[in-house]
Every structure is written in structure tokens, then in C-alpha cells.
Amino acid sequence: MGIAAFGQDRIPDEIGYVLKIIIVSLALVWAWKWYTPLTGPRSIRGSVVSGVLAGLLGLLVWCLLLAPFIDPSGEPWSVTGFVLRLLSASLIVPVFEEMFIRGYFLRAAFQWDVNRKTMAPGLR
């Protein structure tokens, strides 16, 4: 977020995306030990298929909601910029969000619920 906010109009988009990919990848590797395992009720194949379908549906909805606000006279992306955006949007962002949400927020909510249930009845 900081790169996008502070780097806008100061550094080229391509460099910004390279920095984002590197920083988020390093953050994922650094915080890996704190994530909970990514397991679910389905097989790995079922999870991948349902994830891809949900992602495509989300992409479709996002494009349909964004379409009225697109300015077709804007400057086109370079090939490098497009590839970097595609890599970050398809690989880095979903992995980061899944790990962060499932690995941190859900674990914190679960721990809060366990603590709430084990608290003395008079303190609830």
C-alpha cells in the first residue's frame, strides 16, 4: 500500500510492481511459521477447482462493476507492466490474502472465542 500511495507519479509502474512482488513474497516467507495449515473439507483437486471457479466469478463481477468507470482514452499499459500486474494479481495477491485472512484473522477469532468460553462465568 505504501508503494502505491507514496510511489505514485514518482516511480514507474513497472518498478512499483516489481517492488510489491518482492516485498509481499518476502513477507509471506518471513511470516510462514505463524500461518495455520490450509486444509479444508474437500480434496486438494476440489479445493483448487472451487477456488478457480470462485476467482473467475469474482473477476467477472469485478469487471462488470468497474466497466462504467473505465476511461478508454487512457494510456495503455506496456507489455512489461501488464505481465507484472497479471503476476501480482493472479499469484501474489490471492496467496497473501488467503494466508493473512485464514492464517491470522481466523486464528485470532478462534482464539478469542476459546478464551471467551473459558472465561469465568461472572466475567462474561
C-alpha positions in Angstrom: 0.0 0.0 0.0 2.8 2.4 0.8 4.5 1.8 -2.5 1.2 2.5 -4.3 0.5 5.6 -2.2 3.9 7.2 -2.0 5.4 5.9 -5.2 2.6 7.1 -7.5 3.9 9.6 -10.1 7.4 9.2 -8.5 8.5 5.8 -9.8 7.4 3.9 -12.9 4.6 1.4 -12.6 6.8 -1.5 -13.6 9.3 -0.8 -10.8 6.4 -0.3 -8.3 5.0 -3.7 -9.3 8.4 -5.4 -9.0 8.9 -3.9 -5.5 5.4 -5.1 -4.5 6.0 -8.6 -5.7 9.4 -8.8 -3.9 8.2 -7.3 -0.7 5.0 -9.3 -0.4 6.8 -12.5 -1.3 9.4 -11.9 1.4 6.7 -11.1 3.9 4.9 -14.3 3.1 8.1 -16.3 3.5 9.1 -14.5 6.8 5.6 -15.0 8.4 5.2 -18.6 7.2 5.7 -20.1 10.6 2.7 -18.3 12.0 0.2 -19.5 9.5 -2.2 -22.3 10.2 -2.4 -25.2 7.8 -4.6 -24.6 4.7 -6.8 -27.6 4.9 -10.5 -28.0 4.2 -13.3 -30.5 3.8 -12.5 -31.1 0.1 -9.7 -32.8 -1.7 -6.9 -30.7 -3.0 -8.3 -31.0 -6.5 -11.8 -30.0 -5.3 -10.3 -27.0 -3.4 -8.3 -25.9 -6.4 -11.3 -26.2 -8.8 -13.7 -24.4 -6.5 -11.1 -21.7 -5.9 -10.5 -21.2 -9.6 -14.3 -21.0 -10.2 -14.8 -18.6 -7.4 -11.9 -16.5 -8.6 -13.3 -16.3 -12.1 -16.7 -15.4 -10.8 -15.2 -12.7 -8.7 -13.2 -11.4 -11.7 -16.4 -11.3 -13.8 -18.3 -9.4 -11.1 -15.4 -7.0 -10.6 -15.1 -6.3 -14.4 -18.8 -5.7 -14.7 -18.8 -3.3 -11.8 -15.7 -1.5 -13.0 -16.8 -1.2 -16.7 -18.8 2.1 -16.3 -15.8 3.9 -14.8 -13.1 2.9 -17.3 -11.8 5.7 -19.5 -10.9 4.1 -22.9 -8.9 7.1 -23.9 -6.3 6.5 -21.1 -2.7 5.5 -21.7 -2.3 1.7 -22.5 -0.1 -0.4 -20.3 3.2 -1.6 -21.5 3.7 -5.3 -22.1 6.0 -5.5 -19.1 3.5 -3.6 -16.9 0.7 -5.9 -18.0 2.7 -9.0 -17.2 3.8 -7.7 -13.8 0.2 -6.7 -13.0 -1.0 -10.1 -14.1 1.6 -11.9 -11.9 0.9 -9.9 -8.9 -2.9 -10.0 -9.3 -3.0 -13.7 -10.0 -0.3 -15.2 -7.8 0.9 -12.8 -5.1 -2.4 -11.1 -4.0 -4.6 -14.2 -3.6 -1.9 -16.1 -1.7 -1.2 -13.2 0.6 -4.9 -12.6 1.3 -5.6 -16.3 1.9 -2.6 -16.7 4.2 -3.3 -13.4 6.0 -7.0 -13.9 6.5 -7.0 -17.6 7.2 -3.6 -17.7 8.9 -4.1 -14.7 11.1 -7.6 -13.3 11.4 -9.4 -16.6 11.6 -6.9 -17.9 14.1 -7.2 -14.8 16.2 -11.1 -15.0 16.1 -10.9 -18.7 17.1 -8.5 -17.9 20.0 -10.8 -15.1 21.1 -13.8 -17.5 21.1 -11.9 -20.1 23.1 -10.8 -17.5 25.6 -14.4 -16.2 25.8 -15.8 -19.7 26.5 -13.2 -20.5 29.1 -13.5 -17.2 31.0 -15.2 -17.3 34.4 -19.0 -17.1 34.1 -19.2 -14.0 36.3 -16.9 -12.0 34.0 -18.7 -12.6 30.7 
